[in-house]
Amino acid sequence: MIRQLPTFKGYTVDARLKQFRRVDPLWGMEFIDFDTPQGEALLEELVGSINAETQEGRELLISLW
């Protein structure tokens, strides 16, 4: 089954590889690992925005850890 990865602030969130990714035709590709200062800040914002009351939210939170 093919699943669409979640997005946050213009980044695709790849929990399996622990990265935020963005592709822009003009600026190229950007990869931010979760364990970098910028990645940690984005991850903190993302976790704070997830609704753990929904099945989708619970699944995303589990996949991030």
Phi and psi in degrees as a GROMACS rama.xvg file:
@    title "Ramachandran Plot"
@    xaxis  label "Phi"
@    yaxis  label "Psi"
@TYPE xy
-91.4937  129.925  ILE-2
-119.594  143.104  ARG-3
-82.5492  130.605  GLN-4
-72.7566  146.975  LEU-5
-68.6126  157.797  PRO-6
-121.601  152.994  THR-7
-152.224  123.044  PHE-8
51.1238  40.317  LYS-9
84.8359  -3.42663  GLY-10
-102.877  143.353  TYR-11
-83.1815  133.827  THR-12
-99.4482  113.636  VAL-13
-107.179  95.3466  ASP-14
-68.2949  -30.9389  ALA-15
-64.5964  -44.0601  ARG-16
-93.2693  -2.19143  LEU-17
57.4295  54.0187  LYS-18
-141.909  150.901  GLN-19
-100.836  136.704  PHE-20
-131.426  144.033  ARG-21
-142.757  138.009  ARG-22
-124.42  125.697  VAL-23
-128.359  129.205  ASP-24
-57.5839  -31.0994  PRO-25
-88.658  -36.7865  LEU-26
-100.593  -12.2485  TRP-27
91.3696  -155.993  GLY-28
-101.887  144.535  MET-29
-130.853  129.131  GLU-30
-122.971  128.006  PHE-31
-123.633  114.547  ILE-32
-71.3936  146.672  ASP-33
-59.2703  -30.6873  PHE-34
-90.7749  17.5654  ASP-35
-99.6793  160.841  THR-36
-54.8997  -44.7428  PRO-37
-66.7783  -39.7628  GLN-38
-65.3727  -41.1131  GLY-39
-62.5523  -40.4725  GLU-40
-65.2644  -44.4677  ALA-41
-64.0364  -42.0685  LEU-42
-63.1789  -40.5226  LEU-43
-62.3285  -43.3993  GLU-44
-64.1863  -42.5277  GLU-45
-61.5083  -49.2502  LEU-46
-60.7292  -39.4435  VAL-47
-66.7907  -21.0301  GLY-48
-95.3016  -6.52513  SER-49
-81.997  134.462  ILE-50
-89.4899  102.986  ASN-51
-72.9137  -2.91153  ALA-52
-79.192  -16.2189  GLU-53
-99.666  155.774  THR-54
-62.056  -43.4417  GLN-55
-61.1832  -42.8952  GLU-56
-63.3249  -44.2284  GLY-57
-62.259  -43.5938  ARG-58
-62.4769  -40.7755  GLU-59
-66.2095  -44.5217  LEU-60
-60.4385  -42.0421  LEU-61
-63.3118  -42.4616  ILE-62
-67.9568  -26.9159  SER-63
-74.9267  -23.8566  LEU-64
